[in-house]
Amino acid sequence: MRRRDGFTLLELMVTVLILGILSATAIPLYHTWTQRAYGTEASLMMKQIIDGEVLYFLEHDDFFPGAGEVWIINADGTTTPNNIDVLGKIKEALKVQIPLGHHLQYDLSNTGTGLLVVTISSENLSFPLFKGGVTTLTAGLDTEGKVEYY
């Protein structure tokens, strides 16, 4: 009897089964690591923005942006207000480079009453940044330098 080269159907089925098991365990782990990466980035960016705001307040006796202003930076690079270079102004004033394309939205809001509120959220609020489904990270900074996370 002549020997044939190739794989048997059983060997192919075992290989497909092994690949299926690996992919079934890898996809949830990938989502967990992605969530951790975005959550860590949001936490680090919040710390950098708050530190920049504290230094800006010490130099100018006011928060950035000015009283009553709200600045929003979307993940795709669009900003509100859109008639000025928001990213450039933030980099110049706070010495913080806001990364784009990372599925995070940044909101800087100066209430005008001595409180600055910074919110970092996932782009479409459907992807959690932290365990428990938390999609936003918010911090308030007052004129005495106290930071409160909500």
N, C-alpha and C positions, 0 to 999 in steps of 0.2 A: 504494500500500500504506500502511496506517495504522500509525503508530508506537505501540508499547505502552510504558507506564510500568512500572517495576519492574526487578528484577535477573534476570540469566540464571542458570541452574543452575551454570555454570562460575564466575561471580563468587561465588556463595554457597559453592561448594566451596573456592575459594581462601581465602576469609575463614575458614572453619572450619579449614582446614589451618594457617593462620597462628596462629589462636587456640590450636590444639592444640600447636604448636611452642612458643609462649610459655608455656603452662601446664606443659609437660613440663620446661622449663628453670627455671621459677619455683618449683616445689614443692621440689626439692632445695635450692635457695638459701634458701628460707624455713626449712627444717629446719636448715640451717647457721647462719643468723642467730639462730634460736630457741635453738640449742645455745650459741652464743656469749653470748647475753643471760643465760641461766640460769647459765652458768659464771662470767661476770663478776659476777653478783649474788652467787653463792656465795663467790667470792673476796673481794669487798668486805665481805660480812657476816662472814666469818671474820676479816678484819683488824679490824673494829669490835669483835667479841666479844673477841678476844685483847687488844686495847688496853684495853677495859673491864675485863677480868680483871686485867691488870697494875695498873691504877689501883686496883681494888678490893683487890688483894693488898697494895699499898703502904699503904693506909689501915687494913686490918683484919688483916693478917698471916695471911690464909687466902684460899682461893679461894671463888668462888660458883658453884654451891650448896655447902653444907657437906660435910664429909668423909663419904665413902661414899654420897653421894646421886647419883642420875642423874635429870636432867630432860630430857624429850622434848617437843618442840613439833612437831606434825604440820602439814601444809600447810592442812588444813581448820580449824585452830584448836583441835583437841583436844590435851590435854596430859597428861603423866604426871609427877608425881602430879596427879590431877584434883580434889583437894579444896582446892586453893589457887589463887590467881590467879598462875600461873606467868609469864605475859607481863608483868603488872604488876610482879612482884617483879624480873624481869630488867631491865625499864625503869628501875626505881628504883635497883637496885644497880649495874648496869653502864652505865647511861645509853645503852642500845641499844634501839631499837624493832625488834622482829622482825616483818617483813612476813608477812602471811598470804595464802593463795590463790596463791602463786607456785610451787607444785609442789616446794617444798623442805622437807625435814625437818631439824630441828636437835636434836642430842643434846649435852648438857653433862654430863660425868661427872667427879666429883671422886673419885679413887681412894683418897684418905685417906693416901696415902704421899708427898705432896708433888708429885703430878702431876695436872694437869687435862687432860682429853681432850675436844676439841670436834670433832664430826663433822657435816658438812652433806652431805646426800645428796639425790638426786632422789627424789620422792615414792614411786614404785613401783619404783625401781631399774632401770627399763627404758629410761629416757631418759638418754643420756650427757650429762654436763656439760662434758666436755672431749674432745679428740681421743683416739682409741684406745679409746673406749668406757668411759672412766672415769666412774663414777656417784657417787662419794663424794670428799669433800675432808676430810681429818682432820689435826688439829694437836694437838700436845702441848705444854703449858706447864709448866715446873717452877718450883720456888721461887726459883731463881736468875735467872729471867726469860728462860731460853733457850726458844725456840720451835722445834719440829721438825715439819716437815710430812711426812706419810706418804703 
